[in-house]
Amino acid sequence: MIFSPPLLPATIIRRYKRFLADVRLEDGRVVTAHCPNSGSMKSCNTPGNPVMLSFHDQQQRKFKYTWEMILVNENWVGINTSLPNQLVAEAVHAGKITELQNYPDLHREVRINKHSRLDLSLSGPPGHCYVEVKNVTLLEENQARFPDAVTVRGQKHLRELIKIAKKGDRAVIFFVVQRQDAGLFAPADDIDPDYGRLLRKAVKEGVEILVYQAEVNPCQIVLSHRLPVQL
């Protein structure tokens, strides 16, 4: 995914009310940007760090800038939780995800019942596959970890994937690690132990885990390679 128009550099001053961030632009102006991340953003929320913003000049938008990434220890970290869904969809279309090849039909934001949606529905010669995509930004001791805050919604998605796997369709939980300084992935049991337990149960019940690292820079974000998982 290439950023067009190009992203704009700034410096983070503070993040507050979950979805707002005050940033200082290169010309010295301080503006409020939309923060597209509802998590705690632990390990990628340090005041004074360089950030990159997208600019949207639609009349209906209250906040014209959107915070896209932050530089942490010389590594760019993508914090926009709406992008991984698009990244995975693009990679599936291009045949770049070995584990999800030969699915020519792809639909996004698919309703699976009255109360739930999943990010992707794939169909093709291998059959039917449902994929839920999660964004990973938290890093601790070389481990990419999820979640960075208690996620009841994430637990609900795992339960839905378990039901799908039991019915005989393919079910995948896909973690996109939007930073390049992680060596493996593990659930953040200290933050949300219920999610960790449910993730392990999901694997036992037939849900597949795919963890891919993304190359993140101010020009583009692309999926790179699969990371090992430690459960």
C-alpha positions in Angstrom: 0.0 0.0 0.0 1.6 3.2 -1.2 0.7 6.5 0.5 -0.6 9.0 -2.0 -0.4 11.9 -1.5 2.8 11.6 0.5 2.6 11.6 4.3 3.5 14.7 6.3 6.1 14.8 9.1 5.3 16.0 12.6 6.1 15.5 16.2 3.7 13.9 18.7 2.9 16.1 21.7 0.2 14.0 23.4 -2.5 11.5 22.7 -5.8 11.8 24.6 -9.4 10.8 24.6 -8.3 7.7 22.7 -8.9 9.1 19.2 -7.2 12.5 19.4 -3.6 13.5 19.3 -1.9 17.0 19.4 1.0 17.2 17.0 3.5 19.8 15.9 3.9 20.3 12.2 7.3 21.2 10.6 6.2 24.8 10.3 5.6 25.0 14.0 1.9 24.9 14.0 0.2 22.7 16.6 -2.9 20.8 15.2 -5.2 18.1 16.5 -5.1 14.9 14.5 -7.4 11.9 14.4 -5.8 8.8 16.1 -7.2 5.7 14.4 -6.3 3.3 17.2 -8.5 2.5 20.2 -5.9 0.5 22.1 -3.5 1.7 24.8 -0.7 2.1 22.2 1.8 1.0 24.8 5.4 1.1 23.5 4.4 3.5 20.6 3.0 6.6 22.2 6.0 8.6 23.4 5.7 12.4 23.4 8.4 14.0 21.3 8.8 11.2 18.8 8.6 11.8 15.1 5.2 10.8 13.5 3.8 10.8 10.0 0.3 12.1 9.1 -2.0 11.8 6.2 -4.1 14.9 5.2 -7.7 14.8 4.2 -9.3 18.0 3.1 -13.0 16.8 2.9 -15.4 19.4 4.1 -17.2 17.1 6.5 -14.1 16.1 8.4 -13.5 17.9 11.7 -9.9 16.8 11.9 -8.1 17.0 8.6 -5.0 15.1 9.7 -4.8 11.4 10.6 -1.9 9.9 12.6 -0.5 7.0 10.6 2.9 6.0 12.1 5.4 6.8 14.8 9.2 6.4 14.9 10.3 4.2 17.9 14.0 3.3 18.3 14.7 4.1 14.7 11.8 1.8 13.5 8.5 3.1 12.0 5.4 1.6 13.7 2.1 1.7 11.9 -0.6 2.6 14.3 -3.7 2.9 12.0 -5.8 -0.1 12.8 -7.9 0.2 9.7 -5.0 -0.5 7.3 -4.2 -4.2 8.1 -7.5 -5.3 6.7 -6.6 -3.6 3.4 -3.0 -4.9 3.5 -4.2 -8.5 3.8 -6.8 -8.2 1.1 -4.3 -6.7 -1.3 -1.8 -9.5 -0.5 -4.4 -12.2 -1.0 -5.4 -10.7 -4.4 -1.7 -10.6 -5.4 -1.1 -14.2 -4.2 1.6 -13.1 -1.8 0.3 -15.0 1.2 1.3 -18.6 0.7 -1.2 -19.9 3.2 -4.2 -18.1 1.5 -3.6 -18.7 -2.2 -6.2 -19.9 -4.7 -9.1 -17.9 -3.3 -10.2 -15.8 -6.3 -13.4 -14.5 -4.5 -12.8 -12.1 -1.7 -15.3 -10.0 0.3 -14.6 -7.6 3.1 -16.5 -6.8 6.3 -18.7 -9.9 6.0 -21.7 -10.4 8.3 -21.7 -14.0 9.6 -24.7 -13.7 11.8 -27.1 -11.1 13.3 -24.5 -9.8 15.8 -21.1 -10.3 14.2 -18.9 -9.4 11.2 -15.5 -10.8 10.2 -12.9 -8.9 8.1 -12.6 -11.2 5.1 -14.5 -14.0 3.4 -12.5 -16.0 0.9 -13.8 -18.7 -1.5 -12.3 -20.8 -4.2 -11.1 -24.3 -5.0 -9.8 -24.9 -1.4 -13.3 -24.1 -0.1 -14.5 -21.3 2.1 -12.2 -19.4 4.5 -13.0 -16.7 7.0 -10.3 -14.3 8.2 -10.3 -11.9 11.1 -7.4 -9.4 10.9 -5.8 -7.7 14.0 -3.2 -4.9 14.1 -0.2 -5.5 16.4 2.0 -2.6 17.6 3.0 -3.7 21.1 6.7 -4.8 21.5 8.2 -6.3 24.6 11.6 -8.0 24.7 11.7 -8.6 21.0 8.1 -10.1 21.1 5.2 -8.6 19.2 2.3 -9.0 21.5 -1.5 -8.7 21.3 -3.6 -7.1 22.6 -2.3 -3.9 24.2 -5.5 -3.5 26.1 -8.4 -5.8 27.2 -10.5 -6.5 24.1 -13.9 -8.0 24.6 -14.5 -7.5 20.9 -11.4 -9.5 20.1 -12.6 -12.3 22.3 -15.9 -12.3 20.6 -14.2 -12.7 17.2 -12.2 -15.7 18.4 -15.5 -17.4 19.6 -17.0 -16.8 16.1 -13.9 -18.3 14.4 -14.1 -21.4 16.7 -17.8 -21.9 15.6 -16.8 -21.6 12.0 -13.9 -24.2 12.4 -16.3 -26.6 14.1 -18.7 -26.4 11.2 -15.9 -27.4 8.8 -14.9 -24.2 7.1 -11.5 -22.7 7.4 -11.1 -20.1 10.1 -8.0 -17.8 10.4 -6.9 -15.2 12.9 -4.4 -13.0 11.1 -2.1 -10.7 13.1 -0.3 -8.0 11.1 2.7 -6.7 13.0 3.2 -3.2 11.8 6.8 -2.9 13.0 10.1 -4.5 11.9 11.9 -4.9 15.2 10.0 -8.0 16.4 11.3 -11.6 16.2 8.2 -13.5 17.2 4.6 -13.2 18.3 3.0 -14.1 21.6 -0.3 -13.3 23.3 -0.2 -10.5 25.9 -1.4 -12.7 28.8 -0.5 -10.1 31.4 -2.8 -7.5 29.7 -5.7 -9.7 28.7 -5.4 -13.3 30.1 -8.9 -14.2 28.9 -7.8 -13.4 25.3 -4.7 -15.5 25.7 -6.6 -18.5 27.0 -9.2 -18.1 24.3 -6.6 -17.9 21.6 -5.0 -21.2 22.7 -8.4 -22.8 22.8 -9.1 -21.6 19.3 -6.0 -23.2 18.0 -7.0 -26.5 19.7 -10.4 -26.2 18.0 -8.9 -25.8 14.5 -8.5 -22.0 14.1 -5.3 -21.2 12.3 -3.0 -18.4 13.4 -1.1 -16.4 10.8 1.3 -13.7 11.9 2.9 -11.5 9.2 5.4 -8.7 9.7 5.0 -5.6 7.7 7.6 -3.3 6.3 6.6 0.2 7.4 8.1 3.4 6.1 6.7 6.9 5.3 6.3 5.9 1.6 4.4 2.6 1.9 3.4 -0.4 4.1 3.6 -3.9 2.7 3.4 -7.4 4.2 6.9 -8.9 4.3 7.2 -12.4 5.9 5.7 -14.7 8.4 6.7 -14.6 12.1 7.0 -17.5 14.4 4.3 -17.9 17.2 4.9 -18.7 20.8 1.8 -19.8 22.6 
